[in-house]
């Protein structure tokens, strides 16, 4: 489908390589995996995203931040339209 141009000797090489890969998968199918738990990720890491909550800061800190923003409206940041 990708229309990759291959020479005859390359076609034969890839045919042998792919056949060897498929033969290896056939060997893996022979393994008994009944008592093995499925693994979603090999490092066993879990989701480390922080909790989605509002961070309430002191009013003096907010005022300092807002003073450093180029444009604001009341207590909100003013940003350019995205759409």
N, C-alpha and C positions, 0 to 999 in steps of 0.2 A: 504494500500500500504506500510505503514511503518512496518507492521507486529508486531505491539505492542501487547504483550501478556496481555490480560485482563481476569479477572475472571468474571463469570456470574453476580455477584452482582455489579461489577464495570461497566459492560456493561449497565445494567439497570439504574444505577446512571447517567452515561454520556448521555444516551438516554433522561432521564428526563431533565437534565441540558440543553442540546442542544435544546430540544423542547421548553423550557422556553425562551431561547434566541431568537429563531425564532418567537415565539409568540410576543415577545417584538418588533421585527422589523415590524411585521404586524400592531401593534398599531401605530408605527411611520409613516407607510405609510398612515394612515388615516389623518394625519396632513395636513392642507392647507399651502403650502409653495410658493404659486404663487407670493406673494409680498415680498419675502425674497431673498435678494441677496446671491449668492453663496459665500462661504468663502473658500479661499485657505489655510489660516493659521490662527489659532484662536488668535494669538498675534498681528496680523496685521503688523508684521515686514516686511520690504522690503529688497531687496538685498543691502548689505552694503559693497560690494567689491569695492576696490579703482579703480579709473580710470587707465587703462593700458596705461601708458605713460613713456617715457624715462626720467630718473632723471639725469639731468646734474649737476655735482658737480664741485667745484673748482679743478683746476689741483693739487694744493698742498694737498688737501684732498685725491685725488685719489692716489697720490704718497705715502702718509702715509699708505693707505690701502694696496697697492701693496707691500710695504716693509714688511708687516706683513704676507704675504702669502708665504707658504713654496715653491711653485713652480709657476713661471709665465713665460710668453713669451710675450715680449714687454709690452703692456698694458692689457693683458688678463690673466685670471686665468688658470692655467694648472691643470686639474683634471684627475683622472684615467678613463679609458674607462668603460662604463657601460655595453656594450654588449659583 
